[in-house]
Amino acid sequence: MQLNQAQRELTVKVVYYGPGLSGKTTNLQMIHARTRPEVRGRLLTVETHDDRTLFFDLLPVFFSTANGFKVKVKLFTVPGQVIHNATRRIVLQSADAVAFIADSRRSASAENNAYWRNLHENMRENGLDPGETPVVIQFNKRDLPDTRSDAEIEETRRRGKEPVIGAVAIRCEGVLETLYYVLQGAWRSLEARAQLSKNVGLTEGEFLGQIFHNIDVKGTELEERFGPVVGRDPDKAAGNGGGR
């Protein structure tokens, strides 16, 4: 978190982490496509022959609170290739919350576990406490063969404290739900550390509402709570990422 009292500006940072081609880029593309142009920044993507993202995608979403604070929510992804671990560590610096994007296929279990350990190692390298930093786990690619069963996903949920979301990112299934829980976790962590509601005048309801009232949530579990965005084409699709 970056809090600038003089300029009345708060920046919240969320990092999407996980193996290469697990769907991190696709998550951000879908979020960007469903967000009103007036409150979203440019989605920056760098692609190479050996990975979907060499450095990171950056999606700044911004709004102003009732107290006049400008709030920026910045979403990053990290490169998944093993050789880019130093870059992953740099991108993870000062993260307020993490969305861990895993491949649901049983054949990907070893790689998911390796990147989960890598996440915790890089958190510690950056002075982040893995036990305190909010993390949401998304099991993506639920439409492919050989995926974990719903019962197996539920067992993962019971074993840990992290919210666990099933997803098919190329269809935007589970994408906005993942974003909701990771932002909710970020706000609650910052409230505990910095008392945002008192010092900034930003409640959890206002924080989440200002974001999701500007996102087309039609067809998701969030629709009943936030409703569709007026004036947006709900069928407008983002470009599909190679990571699904």
SULBELPE-V801365 format. One record per run of one state. SS is the DSSP state (helix for helix, strand for strand, loop for the rest). FROM is the first residue (numbers start at 1). LEN is the number of residues. Records with the same first field share a line. If there is no record, write none. Layout:
BEGIN
SS = FROM-LEN ; FROM-LEN
END
This chain:
BEGIN
loop = 1-1 ; 5-4 ; 18-6 ; 36-1 ; 41-3 ; 45-3 ; 49-2 ; 52-6 ; 65-5 ; 78-4 ; 93-4 ; 104-1 ; 126-8 ; 141-6 ; 148-2 ; 160-3 ; 167-1 ; 172-1 ; 174-1 ; 195-1 ; 200-4 ; 213-2 ; 216-7 ; 227-18
strand = 2-3 ; 9-9 ; 35-1 ; 40-1 ; 44-1 ; 48-1 ; 51-1 ; 58-7 ; 70-8 ; 97-7 ; 105-1 ; 134-7 ; 147-1 ; 163-4 ; 168-1 ; 173-1 ; 215-1
helix = 24-11 ; 37-3 ; 82-11 ; 106-20 ; 150-10 ; 169-3 ; 175-20 ; 196-4 ; 204-9 ; 223-4
END
